Amino acid sequence: SIETVAGLIESNWKQQADLFNLKVVIPVNSIASVSLPLLNFKNATILESGKAVWQDGTFVTGVTGVKDAKIDGTNVNISLGSGTYEFEISGN
């Protein structure tokens, strides 16, 4: 966690063999870019609070606060507005 002029930015992650979880908190009136590892998954799916934001190699719209997602090598960079997000990355 880090204190900024906008407020506290928090992150907490957990990795298992076939799953990666990341929780982030972005302060009010802020935007952030979060880089999520694909962990060598061939068909990675990224969920935010159970709703898909990345599937079949593309960004899935419709999750509040999640503005965009783009692949960058072995990571997916996700643009976020303020709020609390719980990402889950899985695949095969």
Buried (B, 14 or more C-beta within 10 A) or exposed (E): EEEEEEBEBEBEEEEEEEEBBBBBBBBEEBEBEBEBBBBEBEEBBBBBBEEBBBBEEEBBEEBEBBBEBEBEEEBBBBBBBBBEBEBBBBBE
